Amino acid sequence: MGRRFEGNVVIVTGSSAGIGRSALIAYAKEGASVVLHGINPERIQQTEKALKDAGIPAEKYLIIAGPIEKEEIQQKLIDETIAKFGRLDVLVNNAGLTVGKNMNPLTIENFDFVMSVNLRA
């Protein structure tokens, strides 16, 4: 595999599982420094292990945990990325959700929550 993203810095929100995890690992394998983001500690650990198993050294990734709908987490993603890597080249707004089984889709609170994640992720 080539190194098409060598020297680039990539944030992938919601990258602790699924498509986000796959994208994060693919960018890292292509040479990018990457920012792993998620809210589930177990999934974050699994993704970090996948990065290590792919031969990605710790200095090539950063982990930020927290709910993406919170403005302080959004700012933390940017600030800590710049602090560690000095730049940001690619932002993949991958995090998203739908109304789950235990959520009433007809409440304003649940609508606002889903929109805050999906629009601001």
C-alpha positions as CSV (number, residue, x, y, z in Angstrom):
1,M,0.0,0.0,0.0
2,G,1.2,3.5,-0.8
3,R,1.7,6.4,1.6
4,R,-0.7,8.9,0.0
5,F,-1.4,10.8,3.2
6,E,2.2,11.0,4.6
7,G,2.6,14.2,6.5
8,N,-1.1,14.9,6.7
9,V,-3.1,15.1,9.9
10,V,-6.6,13.6,10.0
11,I,-9.4,13.7,12.6
12,V,-12.1,11.1,12.2
13,T,-15.0,11.7,14.6
14,G,-16.8,8.5,15.8
15,S,-13.7,6.5,14.9
16,S,-13.9,3.9,17.7
17,A,-16.0,1.5,15.7
18,G,-17.5,0.7,12.3
19,I,-16.8,2.8,9.2
20,G,-15.0,5.5,11.3
21,R,-12.6,2.9,12.6
22,S,-11.9,1.5,9.2
23,A,-11.3,5.0,7.8
24,L,-9.0,5.9,10.7
25,I,-6.9,2.8,10.2
26,A,-6.8,3.3,6.4
27,Y,-5.6,6.9,6.8
28,A,-2.9,5.8,9.3
29,K,-1.7,3.0,7.0
30,E,-1.4,5.6,4.3
31,G,1.0,7.6,6.5
32,A,-1.3,10.1,8.1
33,S,-1.1,11.1,11.8
34,V,-4.6,10.4,13.0
35,V,-7.0,11.5,15.8
36,L,-9.1,8.7,17.3
37,H,-12.4,9.9,18.7
38,G,-15.2,8.1,20.5
39,I,-17.2,7.8,23.7
40,N,-17.0,4.1,24.5
41,P,-13.8,3.3,26.4
42,E,-13.8,-0.3,25.4
43,R,-14.2,0.5,21.7
44,I,-11.5,3.1,21.9
45,Q,-9.1,0.5,23.4
46,Q,-10.0,-1.9,20.7
47,T,-9.3,0.7,18.0
48,E,-6.1,1.6,19.6
49,K,-5.1,-2.0,19.6
50,A,-6.0,-2.2,15.9
51,L,-3.7,0.7,15.2
52,K,-0.9,-0.9,17.1
53,D,-1.5,-4.2,15.3
54,A,-1.3,-2.4,12.0
55,G,2.2,-1.1,13.0
56,I,1.1,2.5,13.7
57,P,3.4,4.0,16.4
58,A,1.9,5.9,19.3
59,E,3.5,9.2,18.1
60,K,1.3,9.0,15.0
61,Y,-2.0,9.0,16.8
62,L,-3.9,10.9,19.4
63,I,-7.0,9.8,21.4
64,I,-9.8,12.2,22.4
65,A,-12.8,10.8,24.2
66,G,-16.1,12.5,24.8
67,P,-19.5,13.3,23.4
68,I,-19.1,15.1,20.1
69,E,-22.2,17.2,20.6
70,K,-20.4,19.1,23.4
71,E,-18.7,22.2,22.2
72,E,-15.8,21.7,24.7
73,I,-15.1,18.2,23.1
74,Q,-15.2,19.8,19.6
75,Q,-12.7,22.4,20.7
76,K,-10.5,19.9,22.5
77,L,-10.3,17.9,19.2
78,I,-8.9,20.9,17.4
79,D,-6.7,22.2,20.2
80,E,-5.0,18.9,21.1
81,T,-4.6,18.0,17.5
82,I,-2.8,21.3,16.7
83,A,-0.8,21.0,20.0
84,K,0.5,17.5,19.1
85,F,0.8,17.6,15.3
86,G,1.0,21.3,14.5
87,R,-1.8,21.3,11.9
88,L,-5.0,19.8,10.6
89,D,-5.4,18.7,7.0
90,V,-8.5,16.5,6.9
91,L,-11.7,16.4,9.1
92,V,-14.0,13.4,8.6
93,N,-17.3,14.1,10.2
94,N,-18.2,10.5,10.7
95,A,-20.0,10.5,14.1
96,G,-23.7,10.1,13.9
97,L,-26.7,8.4,15.5
98,T,-30.4,7.7,15.1
99,V,-33.2,7.4,17.6
100,G,-32.7,4.2,19.5
101,K,-35.2,1.7,20.9
102,N,-35.3,3.5,24.2
103,M,-35.7,6.9,22.8
104,N,-39.0,8.5,21.9
105,P,-38.5,10.1,18.5
106,L,-41.3,12.6,19.1
107,T,-39.8,14.6,21.9
108,I,-38.0,17.9,21.2
109,E,-35.2,16.8,23.6
110,N,-34.4,13.7,21.6
111,F,-34.7,15.5,18.3
112,D,-32.3,18.2,19.5
113,F,-29.9,15.5,20.7
114,V,-29.8,13.6,17.4
115,M,-29.5,16.8,15.5
116,S,-26.7,18.1,17.7
117,V,-24.7,15.0,17.1
118,N,-25.4,14.5,13.4
119,L,-25.0,18.2,12.3
120,R,-22.1,19.1,14.5
121,A,-20.1,15.9,14.4
